[in-house]
Amino acid sequence: MTDLLGWGLLFGGSGIFIVGSIGLWRLPDLLCRLHALTKADNLGLGLVASGLALLAADAFTAIKLLLIWLLILVTSAAVSQFIARQALTKECRK
């Protein structure tokens, strides 16, 4: 049962990544694209990391995967904030 749930989470995370990529392609401006991509990356990576944690051979590997996801959550929020701030600053200088 855990294998089935793990694979389901992996496929769900891959689907979220695809939706985020479509949002990157279709949305009109930088801030909308950044919002869509950040949200999709965080949720998609969370699902993929959770699925891989369920499929992992031992608990140490599962904990490492979840810690990697938490690290990406923090850095993704900081980097997207930095990019948005720089974009708005350059827009105001025009």
PyMOL Python script that loads the backbone (N, CA, C, O; Angstrom):
from pymol import cmd

cmd.read_pdbstr("""\
ATOM      1  N   MET A   1       0.821  -1.199   0.000  1.00  0.00           N
ATOM      2  CA  MET A   1       0.000   0.000   0.000  1.00  0.00           C
ATOM      3  C   MET A   1       0.866   1.265   0.000  1.00  0.00           C
ATOM      4  O   MET A   1       0.533   2.252  -0.656  1.00  0.00           O
ATOM      5  N   THR A   2       1.975   1.227   0.739  1.00  0.00           N
ATOM      6  CA  THR A   2       2.841   2.410   0.751  1.00  0.00           C
ATOM      7  C   THR A   2       3.513   2.631  -0.600  1.00  0.00           C
ATOM      8  O   THR A   2       3.787   3.768  -0.984  1.00  0.00           O
ATOM      9  N   ASP A   3       3.780   1.524  -1.329  1.00  0.00           N
ATOM     10  CA  ASP A   3       4.345   1.681  -2.672  1.00  0.00           C
ATOM     11  C   ASP A   3       3.350   2.386  -3.594  1.00  0.00           C
ATOM     12  O   ASP A   3       3.731   3.273  -4.358  1.00  0.00           O
ATOM     13  N   LEU A   4       2.113   2.004  -3.525  1.00  0.00           N
ATOM     14  CA  LEU A   4       1.083   2.630  -4.350  1.00  0.00           C
ATOM     15  C   LEU A   4       0.919   4.108  -4.001  1.00  0.00           C
ATOM     16  O   LEU A   4       0.801   4.948  -4.893  1.00  0.00           O
ATOM     17  N   LEU A   5       0.911   4.423  -2.722  1.00  0.00           N
ATOM     18  CA  LEU A   5       0.802   5.817  -2.289  1.00  0.00           C
ATOM     19  C   LEU A   5       2.045   6.606  -2.698  1.00  0.00           C
ATOM     20  O   LEU A   5       1.934   7.751  -3.135  1.00  0.00           O
ATOM     21  N   GLY A   6       3.216   6.009  -2.560  1.00  0.00           N
ATOM     22  CA  GLY A   6       4.462   6.661  -2.964  1.00  0.00           C
ATOM     23  C   GLY A   6       4.474   6.988  -4.449  1.00  0.00           C
ATOM     24  O   GLY A   6       4.836   8.098  -4.839  1.00  0.00           O
ATOM     25  N   TRP A   7       4.081   6.029  -5.280  1.00  0.00           N
ATOM     26  CA  TRP A   7       4.037   6.279  -6.716  1.00  0.00           C
ATOM     27  C   TRP A   7       2.967   7.301  -7.075  1.00  0.00           C
ATOM     28  O   TRP A   7       3.149   8.106  -7.988  1.00  0.00           O
ATOM     29  N   GLY A   8       1.849   7.265  -6.350  1.00  0.00           N
ATOM     30  CA  GLY A   8       0.810   8.274  -6.590  1.00  0.00           C
ATOM     31  C   GLY A   8       1.307   9.679  -6.278  1.00  0.00           C
ATOM     32  O   GLY A   8       1.018  10.621  -7.017  1.00  0.00           O
ATOM     33  N   LEU A   9       2.054   9.823  -5.188  1.00  0.00           N
ATOM     34  CA  LEU A   9       2.620  11.125  -4.851  1.00  0.00           C
ATOM     35  C   LEU A   9       3.648  11.573  -5.885  1.00  0.00           C
ATOM     36  O   LEU A   9       3.721  12.756  -6.215  1.00  0.00           O
ATOM     37  N   LEU A  10       4.438  10.638  -6.393  1.00  0.00           N
ATOM     38  CA  LEU A  10       5.416  10.973  -7.434  1.00  0.00           C
ATOM     39  C   LEU A  10       4.724  11.465  -8.707  1.00  0.00           C
ATOM     40  O   LEU A  10       5.131  12.472  -9.286  1.00  0.00           O
ATOM     41  N   PHE A  11       3.693  10.764  -9.136  1.00  0.00           N
ATOM     42  CA  PHE A  11       2.974  11.194 -10.335  1.00  0.00           C
ATOM     43  C   PHE A  11       2.229  12.500 -10.100  1.00  0.00           C
ATOM     44  O   PHE A  11       2.157  13.343 -10.995  1.00  0.00           O
ATOM     45  N   GLY A  12       1.674  12.676  -8.903  1.00  0.00           N
ATOM     46  CA  GLY A  12       1.007  13.940  -8.582  1.00  0.00           C
ATOM     47  C   GLY A  12       1.977  15.110  -8.591  1.00  0.00           C
ATOM     48  O   GLY A  12       1.652  16.179  -9.108  1.00  0.00           O
ATOM     49  N   GLY A  13       3.159  14.924  -8.031  1.00  0.00           N
ATOM     50  CA  GLY A  13       4.179  15.969  -8.039  1.00  0.00           C
ATOM     51  C   GLY A  13       4.638  16.297  -9.450  1.00  0.00           C
ATOM     52  O   GLY A  13       4.870  17.461  -9.778  1.00  0.00           O
ATOM     53  N   SER A  14       4.768  15.271 -10.285  1.00  0.00           N
ATOM     54  CA  SER A  14       5.148  15.512 -11.679  1.00  0.00           C
ATOM     55  C   SER A  14       4.062  16.306 -12.404  1.00  0.00           C
ATOM     56  O   SER A  14       4.365  17.173 -13.224  1.00  0.00           O
ATOM     57  N   GLY A  15       2.816  16.012 -12.104  1.00  0.00           N
ATOM     58  CA  GLY A  15       1.714  16.772 -12.711  1.00  0.00           C
ATOM     59  C   GLY A  15       1.726  18.228 -12.280  1.00  0.00           C
ATOM     60  O   GLY A  15       1.467  19.121 -13.086  1.00  0.00           O
ATOM     61  N   ILE A  16       2.025  18.467 -11.017  1.00  0.00           N
ATOM     62  CA  ILE A  16       2.112  19.849 -10.523  1.00  0.00           C
ATOM     63  C   ILE A  16       3.255  20.587 -11.212  1.00  0.00           C
ATOM     64  O   ILE A  16       3.110  21.762 -11.550  1.00  0.00           O
ATOM     65  N   PHE A  17       4.381  19.923 -11.426  1.00  0.00           N
ATOM     66  CA  PHE A  17       5.498  20.537 -12.146  1.00  0.00           C
ATOM     67  C   PHE A  17       5.091  20.907 -13.577  1.00  0.00           C
ATOM     68  O   PHE A  17       5.473  21.963 -14.081  1.00  0.00           O
ATOM     69  N   ILE A  18       4.324  20.040 -14.220  1.00  0.00           N
ATOM     70  CA  ILE A  18       3.871  20.322 -15.584  1.00  0.00           C
ATOM     71  C   ILE A  18       2.935  21.522 -15.599  1.00  0.00           C
ATOM     72  O   ILE A  18       3.036  22.377 -16.480  1.00  0.00           O
ATOM     73  N   VAL A  19       2.031  21.593 -14.637  1.00  0.00           N
ATOM     74  CA  VAL A  19       1.114  22.736 -14.555  1.00  0.00           C
ATOM     75  C   VAL A  19       1.893  24.029 -14.311  1.00  0.00           C
ATOM     76  O   VAL A  19       1.570  25.063 -14.897  1.00  0.00           O
ATOM     77  N   GLY A  20       2.904  23.983 -13.462  1.00  0.00           N
ATOM     78  CA  GLY A  20       3.738  25.158 -13.223  1.00  0.00           C
ATOM     79  C   GLY A  20       4.489  25.594 -14.467  1.00  0.00           C
ATOM     80  O   GLY A  20       4.654  26.789 -14.712  1.00  0.00           O
ATOM     81  N   SER A  21       4.944  24.631 -15.249  1.00  0.00           N
ATOM     82  CA  SER A  21       5.636  24.961 -16.494  1.00  0.00           C
ATOM     83  C   SER A  21       4.686  25.594 -17.498  1.00  0.00           C
ATOM     84  O   SER A  21       5.073  26.512 -18.221  1.00  0.00           O
ATOM     85  N   ILE A  22       3.469  25.125 -17.552  1.00  0.00           N
ATOM     86  CA  ILE A  22       2.473  25.744 -18.429  1.00  0.00           C
ATOM     87  C   ILE A  22       2.168  27.165 -17.959  1.00  0.00           C
ATOM     88  O   ILE A  22       2.017  28.073 -18.776  1.00  0.00           O
ATOM     89  N   GLY A  23       2.077  27.353 -16.649  1.00  0.00           N
ATOM     90  CA  GLY A  23       1.866  28.699 -16.111  1.00  0.00           C
ATOM     91  C   GLY A  23       3.011  29.632 -16.441  1.00  0.00           C
ATOM     92  O   GLY A  23       2.791  30.811 -16.717  1.00  0.00           O
ATOM     93  N   LEU A  24       4.230  29.122 -16.415  1.00  0.00           N
ATOM     94  CA  LEU A  24       5.398  29.918 -16.785  1.00  0.00           C
ATOM     95  C   LEU A  24       5.312  30.356 -18.235  1.00  0.00           C
ATOM     96  O   LEU A  24       5.720  31.464 -18.580  1.00  0.00           O
ATOM     97  N   TRP A  25       4.793  29.506 -19.066  1.00  0.00           N
ATOM     98  CA  TRP A  25       4.699  29.784 -20.487  1.00  0.00           C
ATOM     99  C   TRP A  25       3.537  30.719 -20.812  1.00  0.00           C
ATOM    100  O   TRP A  25       3.656  31.553 -21.710  1.00  0.00           O
ATOM    101  N   ARG A  26       2.414  30.595 -20.097  1.00  0.00           N
ATOM    102  CA  ARG A  26       1.192  31.285 -20.482  1.00  0.00           C
ATOM    103  C   ARG A  26       0.927  32.607 -19.780  1.00  0.00           C
ATOM    104  O   ARG A  26       0.228  33.455 -20.335  1.00  0.00           O
ATOM    105  N   LEU A  27       1.454  32.812 -18.592  1.00  0.00           N
ATOM    106  CA  LEU A  27       1.119  34.018 -17.838  1.00  0.00           C
ATOM    107  C   LEU A  27       1.843  35.242 -18.396  1.00  0.00           C
ATOM    108  O   LEU A  27       2.924  35.123 -18.973  1.00  0.00           O
ATOM    109  N   PRO A  28       1.238  36.419 -18.220  1.00  0.00           N
ATOM    110  CA  PRO A  28       1.705  37.597 -18.964  1.00  0.00           C
ATOM    111  C   PRO A  28       2.965  38.281 -18.452  1.00  0.00           C
ATOM    112  O   PRO A  28       3.788  38.701 -19.266  1.00  0.00           O
ATOM    113  N   ASP A  29       3.153  38.413 -17.159  1.00  0.00           N
ATOM    114  CA  ASP A  29       4.282  39.213 -16.682  1.00  0.00           C
ATOM    115  C   ASP A  29       5.122  38.435 -15.669  1.00  0.00           C
ATOM    116  O   ASP A  29       4.778  37.327 -15.259  1.00  0.00           O
ATOM    117  N   LEU A  30       6.226  39.054 -15.287  1.00  0.00           N
ATOM    118  CA  LEU A  30       7.205  38.397 -14.419  1.00  0.00           C
ATOM    119  C   LEU A  30       6.619  38.005 -13.068  1.00  0.00           C
ATOM    120  O   LEU A  30       6.862  36.897 -12.590  1.00  0.00           O
ATOM    121  N   LEU A  31       5.860  38.887 -12.452  1.00  0.00           N
ATOM    122  CA  LEU A  31       5.352  38.591 -11.106  1.00  0.00           C
ATOM    123  C   LEU A  31       4.339  37.451 -11.124  1.00  0.00           C
ATOM    124  O   LEU A  31       4.342  36.613 -10.222  1.00  0.00           O
ATOM    125  N   CYS A  32       3.484  37.407 -12.124  1.00  0.00           N
ATOM    126  CA  CYS A  32       2.533  36.293 -12.231  1.00  0.00           C
ATOM    127  C   CYS A  32       3.257  34.980 -12.492  1.00  0.00           C
ATOM    128  O   CYS A  32       2.919  33.951 -11.907  1.00  0.00           O
ATOM    129  N   ARG A  33       4.248  35.017 -13.367  1.00  0.00           N
ATOM    130  CA  ARG A  33       5.023  33.818 -13.656  1.00  0.00           C
ATOM    131  C   ARG A  33       5.788  33.342 -12.435  1.00  0.00           C
ATOM    132  O   ARG A  33       5.855  32.145 -12.154  1.00  0.00           O
ATOM    133  N   LEU A  34       6.355  34.281 -11.722  1.00  0.00           N
ATOM    134  CA  LEU A  34       7.110  33.941 -10.518  1.00  0.00           C
ATOM    135  C   LEU A  34       6.205  33.314  -9.462  1.00  0.00           C
ATOM    136  O   LEU A  34       6.591  32.345  -8.808  1.00  0.00           O
ATOM    137  N   HIS A  35       5.022  33.856  -9.296  1.00  0.00           N
ATOM    138  CA  HIS A  35       4.066  33.316  -8.322  1.00  0.00           C
ATOM    139  C   HIS A  35       3.668  31.891  -8.695  1.00  0.00           C
ATOM    140  O   HIS A  35       3.690  30.992  -7.855  1.00  0.00           O
ATOM    141  N   ALA A  36       3.306  31.695  -9.952  1.00  0.00           N
ATOM    142  CA  ALA A  36       2.872  30.364 -10.381  1.00  0.00           C
ATOM    143  C   ALA A  36       3.998  29.344 -10.264  1.00  0.00           C
ATOM    144  O   ALA A  36       3.788  28.221  -9.804  1.00  0.00           O
ATOM    145  N   LEU A  37       5.179  29.741 -10.677  1.00  0.00           N
ATOM    146  CA  LEU A  37       6.294  28.807 -10.651  1.00  0.00           C
ATOM    147  C   LEU A  37       6.730  28.473  -9.225  1.00  0.00           C
ATOM    148  O   LEU A  37       7.054  27.322  -8.932  1.00  0.00           O
ATOM    149  N   THR A  38       6.740  29.460  -8.345  1.00  0.00           N
ATOM    150  CA  THR A  38       7.137  29.214  -6.959  1.00  0.00           C
ATOM    151  C   THR A  38       6.154  28.281  -6.264  1.00  0.00           C
ATOM    152  O   THR A  38       6.559  27.347  -5.572  1.00  0.00           O
ATOM    153  N   LYS A  39       4.882  28.532  -6.445  1.00  0.00           N
ATOM    154  CA  LYS A  39       3.875  27.677  -5.803  1.00  0.00           C
ATOM    155  C   LYS A  39       3.925  26.261  -6.350  1.00  0.00           C
ATOM    156  O   LYS A  39       3.840  25.293  -5.595  1.00  0.00           O
ATOM    157  N   ALA A  40       4.064  26.143  -7.665  1.00  0.00           N
ATOM    158  CA  ALA A  40       4.110  24.803  -8.255  1.00  0.00           C
ATOM    159  C   ALA A  40       5.373  24.052  -7.839  1.00  0.00           C
ATOM    160  O   ALA A  40       5.326  22.850  -7.579  1.00  0.00           O
ATOM    161  N   ASP A  41       6.489  24.753  -7.777  1.00  0.00           N
ATOM    162  CA  ASP A  41       7.729  24.087  -7.362  1.00  0.00           C
ATOM    163  C   ASP A  41       7.646  23.610  -5.920  1.00  0.00           C
ATOM    164  O   ASP A  41       8.051  22.488  -5.613  1.00  0.00           O
ATOM    165  N   ASN A  42       7.130  24.444  -5.040  1.00  0.00           N
ATOM    166  CA  ASN A  42       7.048  24.054  -3.632  1.00  0.00           C
ATOM    167  C   ASN A  42       6.123  22.854  -3.436  1.00  0.00           C
ATOM    168  O   ASN A  42       6.483  21.898  -2.750  1.00  0.00           O
ATOM    169  N   LEU A  43       4.951  22.903  -4.029  1.00  0.00           N
ATOM    170  CA  LEU A  43       4.003  21.797  -3.867  1.00  0.00           C
ATOM    171  C   LEU A  43       4.487  20.551  -4.607  1.00  0.00           C
ATOM    172  O   LEU A  43       4.412  19.443  -4.075  1.00  0.00           O
ATOM    173  N   GLY A  44       4.980  20.728  -5.828  1.00  0.00           N
ATOM    174  CA  GLY A  44       5.454  19.582  -6.605  1.00  0.00           C
ATOM    175  C   GLY A  44       6.622  18.887  -5.938  1.00  0.00           C
ATOM    176  O   GLY A  44       6.656  17.659  -5.852  1.00  0.00           O
ATOM    177  N   LEU A  45       7.579  19.670  -5.466  1.00  0.00           N
ATOM    178  CA  LEU A  45       8.726  19.064  -4.787  1.00  0.00           C
ATOM    179  C   LEU A  45       8.300  18.401  -3.480  1.00  0.00           C
ATOM    180  O   LEU A  45       8.850  17.365  -3.106  1.00  0.00           O
ATOM    181  N   GLY A  46       7.332  18.984  -2.785  1.00  0.00           N
ATOM    182  CA  GLY A  46       6.832  18.360  -1.562  1.00  0.00           C
ATOM    183  C   GLY A  46       6.209  17.002  -1.832  1.00  0.00           C
ATOM    184  O   GLY A  46       6.423  16.050  -1.082  1.00  0.00           O
ATOM    185  N   LEU A  47       5.436  16.920  -2.911  1.00  0.00           N
ATOM    186  CA  LEU A  47       4.819  15.640  -3.253  1.00  0.00           C
ATOM    187  C   LEU A  47       5.868  14.618  -3.700  1.00  0.00           C
ATOM    188  O   LEU A  47       5.812  13.452  -3.309  1.00  0.00           O
ATOM    189  N   VAL A  48       6.817  15.060  -4.515  1.00  0.00           N
ATOM    190  CA  VAL A  48       7.862  14.144  -4.983  1.00  0.00           C
ATOM    191  C   VAL A  48       8.725  13.672  -3.809  1.00  0.00           C
ATOM    192  O   VAL A  48       9.040  12.487  -3.705  1.00  0.00           O
ATOM    193  N   ALA A  49       9.103  14.598  -2.932  1.00  0.00           N
ATOM    194  CA  ALA A  49       9.927  14.215  -1.777  1.00  0.00           C
ATOM    195  C   ALA A  49       9.162  13.271  -0.846  1.00  0.00           C
ATOM    196  O   ALA A  49       9.739  12.325  -0.310  1.00  0.00           O
ATOM    197  N   SER A  50       7.881  13.526  -0.655  1.00  0.00           N
ATOM    198  CA  SER A  50       7.078  12.634   0.189  1.00  0.00           C
ATOM    199  C   SER A  50       6.945  11.253  -0.439  1.00  0.00           C
ATOM    200  O   SER A  50       7.034  10.239   0.253  1.00  0.00           O
ATOM    201  N   GLY A  51       6.732  11.216  -1.743  1.00  0.00           N
ATOM    202  CA  GLY A  51       6.650   9.931  -2.431  1.00  0.00           C
ATOM    203  C   GLY A  51       7.948   9.156  -2.362  1.00  0.00           C
ATOM    204  O   GLY A  51       7.946   7.947  -2.132  1.00  0.00           O
ATOM    205  N   LEU A  52       9.062   9.854  -2.562  1.00  0.00           N
ATOM    206  CA  LEU A  52      10.357   9.186  -2.458  1.00  0.00           C
ATOM    207  C   LEU A  52      10.660   8.759  -1.027  1.00  0.00           C
ATOM    208  O   LEU A  52      11.302   7.732  -0.808  1.00  0.00           O
ATOM    209  N   ALA A  53      10.200   9.543  -0.051  1.00  0.00           N
ATOM    210  CA  ALA A  53      10.403   9.168   1.353  1.00  0.00           C
ATOM    211  C   ALA A  53       9.642   7.881   1.681  1.00  0.00           C
ATOM    212  O   ALA A  53      10.129   7.036   2.433  1.00  0.00           O
ATOM    213  N   LEU A  54       8.447   7.743   1.109  1.00  0.00           N
ATOM    214  CA  LEU A  54       7.688   6.505   1.334  1.00  0.00           C
ATOM    215  C   LEU A  54       8.347   5.311   0.653  1.00  0.00           C
ATOM    216  O   LEU A  54       8.260   4.186   1.146  1.00  0.00           O
ATOM    217  N   LEU A  55       9.000   5.551  -0.468  1.00  0.00           N
ATOM    218  CA  LEU A  55       9.646   4.463  -1.200  1.00  0.00           C
ATOM    219  C   LEU A  55      11.077   4.205  -0.742  1.00  0.00           C
ATOM    220  O   LEU A  55      11.716   3.262  -1.208  1.00  0.00           O
ATOM    221  N   ALA A  56      11.584   5.035   0.166  1.00  0.00           N
ATOM    222  CA  ALA A  56      12.978   4.907   0.621  1.00  0.00           C
ATOM    223  C   ALA A  56      13.172   3.619   1.414  1.00  0.00           C
ATOM    224  O   ALA A  56      12.250   3.088   2.033  1.00  0.00           O
ATOM    225  N   ALA A  57      14.412   3.144   1.366  1.00  0.00           N
ATOM    226  CA  ALA A  57      14.737   1.889   2.039  1.00  0.00           C
ATOM    227  C   ALA A  57      14.817   2.032   3.558  1.00  0.00           C
ATOM    228  O   ALA A  57      14.476   1.102   4.289  1.00  0.00           O
ATOM    229  N   ASP A  58      15.270   3.206   4.039  1.00  0.00           N
ATOM    230  CA  ASP A  58      15.394   3.383   5.486  1.00  0.00           C
ATOM    231  C   ASP A  58      14.895   4.767   5.895  1.00  0.00           C
ATOM    232  O   ASP A  58      14.671   5.639   5.056  1.00  0.00           O
ATOM    233  N   ALA A  59      14.733   4.942   7.182  1.00  0.00           N
ATOM    234  CA  ALA A  59      14.189   6.189   7.715  1.00  0.00           C
ATOM    235  C   ALA A  59      15.163   7.356   7.572  1.00  0.00           C
ATOM    236  O   ALA A  59      14.732   8.500   7.433  1.00  0.00           O
ATOM    237  N   PHE A  60      16.460   7.087   7.605  1.00  0.00           N
ATOM    238  CA  PHE A  60      17.452   8.154   7.475  1.00  0.00           C
ATOM    239  C   PHE A  60      17.358   8.828   6.108  1.00  0.00           C
ATOM    240  O   PHE A  60      17.457  10.051   6.009  1.00  0.00           O
ATOM    241  N   THR A  61      17.171   8.045   5.070  1.00  0.00           N
ATOM    242  CA  THR A  61      17.006   8.592   3.723  1.00  0.00           C
ATOM    243  C   THR A  61      15.725   9.399   3.628  1.00  0.00           C
ATOM    244  O   THR A  61      15.711  10.458   3.002  1.00  0.00           O
ATOM    245  N   ALA A  62      14.661   8.923   4.231  1.00  0.00           N
ATOM    246  CA  ALA A  62      13.387   9.643   4.212  1.00  0.00           C
ATOM    247  C   ALA A  62      13.506  10.986   4.930  1.00  0.00           C
ATOM    248  O   ALA A  62      12.968  11.990   4.464  1.00  0.00           O
ATOM    249  N   ILE A  63      14.199  11.004   6.046  1.00  0.00           N
ATOM    250  CA  ILE A  63      14.383  12.259   6.787  1.00  0.00           C
ATOM    251  C   ILE A  63      15.227  13.241   5.979  1.00  0.00           C
ATOM    252  O   ILE A  63      14.940  14.438   5.964  1.00  0.00           O
ATOM    253  N   LYS A  64      16.267  12.741   5.307  1.00  0.00           N
ATOM    254  CA  LYS A  64      17.091  13.609   4.467  1.00  0.00           C
ATOM    255  C   LYS A  64      16.269  14.220   3.333  1.00  0.00           C
ATOM    256  O   LYS A  64      16.430  15.401   3.023  1.00  0.00           O
ATOM    257  N   LEU A  65      15.403  13.439   2.718  1.00  0.00           N
ATOM    258  CA  LEU A  65      14.558  13.953   1.637  1.00  0.00           C
ATOM    259  C   LEU A  65      13.625  15.055   2.142  1.00  0.00           C
ATOM    260  O   LEU A  65      13.453  16.074   1.472  1.00  0.00           O
ATOM    261  N   LEU A  66      13.035  14.863   3.292  1.00  0.00           N
ATOM    262  CA  LEU A  66      12.129  15.873   3.832  1.00  0.00           C
ATOM    263  C   LEU A  66      12.884  17.123   4.275  1.00  0.00           C
ATOM    264  O   LEU A  66      12.354  18.228   4.165  1.00  0.00           O
ATOM    265  N   LEU A  67      14.105  16.970   4.773  1.00  0.00           N
ATOM    266  CA  LEU A  67      14.915  18.134   5.117  1.00  0.00           C
ATOM    267  C   LEU A  67      15.338  18.920   3.872  1.00  0.00           C
ATOM    268  O   LEU A  67      15.405  20.148   3.903  1.00  0.00           O
ATOM    269  N   ILE A  68      15.618  18.218   2.796  1.00  0.00           N
ATOM    270  CA  ILE A  68      15.926  18.891   1.532  1.00  0.00           C
ATOM    271  C   ILE A  68      14.723  19.703   1.071  1.00  0.00           C
ATOM    272  O   ILE A  68      14.876  20.834   0.609  1.00  0.00           O
ATOM    273  N   TRP A  69      13.530  19.132   1.193  1.00  0.00           N
ATOM    274  CA  TRP A  69      12.321  19.856   0.801  1.00  0.00           C
ATOM    275  C   TRP A  69      12.143  21.112   1.647  1.00  0.00           C
ATOM    276  O   TRP A  69      11.799  22.166   1.114  1.00  0.00           O
ATOM    277  N   LEU A  70      12.370  21.019   2.946  1.00  0.00           N
ATOM    278  CA  LEU A  70      12.247  22.194   3.811  1.00  0.00           C
ATOM    279  C   LEU A  70      13.281  23.261   3.453  1.00  0.00           C
ATOM    280  O   LEU A  70      12.976  24.453   3.487  1.00  0.00           O
ATOM    281  N   LEU A  71      14.493  22.845   3.113  1.00  0.00           N
ATOM    282  CA  LEU A  71      15.520  23.794   2.688  1.00  0.00           C
ATOM    283  C   LEU A  71      15.102  24.505   1.402  1.00  0.00           C
ATOM    284  O   LEU A  71      15.287  25.716   1.278  1.00  0.00           O
ATOM    285  N   ILE A  72      14.553  23.782   0.467  1.00  0.00           N
ATOM    286  CA  ILE A  72      14.091  24.378  -0.783  1.00  0.00           C
ATOM    287  C   ILE A  72      12.922  25.325  -0.532  1.00  0.00           C
ATOM    288  O   ILE A  72      12.821  26.358  -1.195  1.00  0.00           O
ATOM    289  N   LEU A  73      12.045  25.001   0.400  1.00  0.00           N
ATOM    290  CA  LEU A  73      10.939  25.906   0.732  1.00  0.00           C
ATOM    291  C   LEU A  73      11.455  27.265   1.195  1.00  0.00           C
ATOM    292  O   LEU A  73      10.958  28.306   0.764  1.00  0.00           O
ATOM    293  N   VAL A  74      12.445  27.248   2.066  1.00  0.00           N
ATOM    294  CA  VAL A  74      12.993  28.503   2.601  1.00  0.00           C
ATOM    295  C   VAL A  74      13.719  29.278   1.511  1.00  0.00           C
ATOM    296  O   VAL A  74      13.497  30.477   1.343  1.00  0.00           O
ATOM    297  N   THR A  75      14.587  28.594   0.770  1.00  0.00           N
ATOM    298  CA  THR A  75      15.369  29.304  -0.240  1.00  0.00           C
ATOM    299  C   THR A  75      14.507  29.770  -1.404  1.00  0.00           C
ATOM    300  O   THR A  75      14.764  30.831  -1.972  1.00  0.00           O
ATOM    301  N   SER A  76      13.503  29.006  -1.763  1.00  0.00           N
ATOM    302  CA  SER A  76      12.622  29.404  -2.859  1.00  0.00           C
ATOM    303  C   SER A  76      11.857  30.673  -2.514  1.00  0.00           C
ATOM    304  O   SER A  76      11.708  31.560  -3.354  1.00  0.00           O
ATOM    305  N   ALA A  77      11.377  30.758  -1.297  1.00  0.00           N
ATOM    306  CA  ALA A  77      10.660  31.970  -0.879  1.00  0.00           C
ATOM    307  C   ALA A  77      11.588  33.180  -0.862  1.00  0.00           C
ATOM    308  O   ALA A  77      11.203  34.270  -1.286  1.00  0.00           O
ATOM    309  N   ALA A  78      12.803  32.987  -0.376  1.00  0.00           N
ATOM    310  CA  ALA A  78      13.751  34.107  -0.317  1.00  0.00           C
ATOM    311  C   ALA A  78      14.169  34.563  -1.711  1.00  0.00           C
ATOM    312  O   ALA A  78      14.233  35.763  -1.978  1.00  0.00           O
ATOM    313  N   VAL A  79      14.449  33.631  -2.584  1.00  0.00           N
ATOM    314  CA  VAL A  79      14.884  33.984  -3.931  1.00  0.00           C
ATOM    315  C   VAL A  79      13.758  34.627  -4.727  1.00  0.00           C
ATOM    316  O   VAL A  79      13.997  35.596  -5.448  1.00  0.00           O
ATOM    317  N   SER A  80      12.547  34.118  -4.617  1.00  0.00           N
ATOM    318  CA  SER A  80      11.434  34.729  -5.340  1.00  0.00           C
ATOM    319  C   SER A  80      11.147  36.136  -4.824  1.00  0.00           C
ATOM    320  O   SER A  80      10.794  37.020  -5.604  1.00  0.00           O
ATOM    321  N   GLN A  81      11.293  36.349  -3.538  1.00  0.00           N
ATOM    322  CA  GLN A  81      11.128  37.690  -2.974  1.00  0.00           C
ATOM    323  C   GLN A  81      12.198  38.638  -3.521  1.00  0.00           C
ATOM    324  O   GLN A  81      11.901  39.783  -3.861  1.00  0.00           O
ATOM    325  N   PHE A  82      13.436  38.160  -3.603  1.00  0.00           N
ATOM    326  CA  PHE A  82      14.529  38.967  -4.124  1.00  0.00           C
ATOM    327  C   PHE A  82      14.302  39.321  -5.594  1.00  0.00           C
ATOM    328  O   PHE A  82      14.490  40.471  -5.989  1.00  0.00           O
ATOM    329  N   ILE A  83      13.901  38.349  -6.399  1.00  0.00           N
ATOM    330  CA  ILE A  83      13.656  38.592  -7.822  1.00  0.00           C
ATOM    331  C   ILE A  83      12.521  39.581  -8.007  1.00  0.00           C
ATOM    332  O   ILE A  83      12.628  40.496  -8.824  1.00  0.00           O
ATOM    333  N   ALA A  84      11.427  39.415  -7.260  1.00  0.00           N
ATOM    334  CA  ALA A  84      10.291  40.332  -7.378  1.00  0.00           C
ATOM    335  C   ALA A  84      10.686  41.740  -6.957  1.00  0.00           C
ATOM    336  O   ALA A  84      10.294  42.710  -7.606  1.00  0.00           O
ATOM    337  N   ARG A  85      11.441  41.864  -5.904  1.00  0.00           N
ATOM    338  CA  ARG A  85      11.871  43.190  -5.439  1.00  0.00           C
ATOM    339  C   ARG A  85      12.762  43.866  -6.469  1.00  0.00           C
ATOM    340  O   ARG A  85      12.619  45.061  -6.725  1.00  0.00           O
ATOM    341  N   GLN A  86      13.680  43.111  -7.062  1.00  0.00           N
ATOM    342  CA  GLN A  86      14.554  43.680  -8.086  1.00  0.00           C
ATOM    343  C   GLN A  86      13.761  44.089  -9.330  1.00  0.00           C
ATOM    344  O   GLN A  86      14.046  45.122  -9.935  1.00  0.00           O
ATOM    345  N   ALA A  87      12.779  43.289  -9.708  1.00  0.00           N
ATOM    346  CA  ALA A  87      11.958  43.612 -10.870  1.00  0.00           C
ATOM    347  C   ALA A  87      11.154  44.891 -10.616  1.00  0.00           C
ATOM    348  O   ALA A  87      11.047  45.743 -11.498  1.00  0.00           O
ATOM    349  N   LEU A  88      10.596  45.021  -9.422  1.00  0.00           N
ATOM    350  CA  LEU A  88       9.815  46.219  -9.110  1.00  0.00           C
ATOM    351  C   LEU A  88      10.710  47.443  -9.011  1.00  0.00           C
ATOM    352  O   LEU A  88      10.303  48.533  -9.412  1.00  0.00           O
ATOM    353  N   THR A  89      11.914  47.289  -8.487  1.00  0.00           N
ATOM    354  CA  THR A  89      12.845  48.416  -8.386  1.00  0.00           C
ATOM    355  C   THR A  89      13.251  48.906  -9.780  1.00  0.00           C
ATOM    356  O   THR A  89      13.300  50.111 -10.025  1.00  0.00           O
ATOM    357  N   LYS A  90      13.535  47.997 -10.667  1.00  0.00           N
ATOM    358  CA  LYS A  90      13.909  48.386 -12.029  1.00  0.00           C
ATOM    359  C   LYS A  90      12.730  48.983 -12.783  1.00  0.00           C
ATOM    360  O   LYS A  90      12.909  49.861 -13.627  1.00  0.00           O
ATOM    361  N   GLU A  91      11.529  48.509 -12.481  1.00  0.00           N
ATOM    362  CA  GLU A  91      10.329  49.045 -13.122  1.00  0.00           C
ATOM    363  C   GLU A  91      10.061  50.465 -12.664  1.00  0.00           C
ATOM    364  O   GLU A  91       9.607  51.296 -13.450  1.00  0.00           O
ATOM    365  N   CYS A  92      10.337  50.750 -11.400  1.00  0.00           N
ATOM    366  CA  CYS A  92      10.107  52.091 -10.863  1.00  0.00           C
ATOM    367  C   CYS A  92      11.144  53.086 -11.373  1.00  0.00           C
ATOM    368  O   CYS A  92      10.869  54.286 -11.409  1.00  0.00           O
ATOM    369  N   ARG A  93      12.309  52.629 -11.763  1.00  0.00           N
ATOM    370  CA  ARG A  93      13.353  53.516 -12.264  1.00  0.00           C
ATOM    371  C   ARG A  93      13.088  54.009 -13.671  1.00  0.00           C
ATOM    372  O   ARG A  93      13.680  54.999 -14.102  1.00  0.00           O
ATOM    373  N   LYS A  94      12.206  53.333 -14.393  1.00  0.00           N
ATOM    374  CA  LYS A  94      11.928  53.723 -15.790  1.00  0.00           C
ATOM    375  C   LYS A  94      11.279  55.063 -15.896  1.00  0.00           C
ATOM    376  O   LYS A  94      10.987  55.522 -17.000  1.00  0.00           O
TER     377      LYS A  94
END
""", "prot")
cmd.dss("prot")
cmd.show_as("cartoon", "prot")
cmd.util.cbc("prot")
cmd.orient("prot")
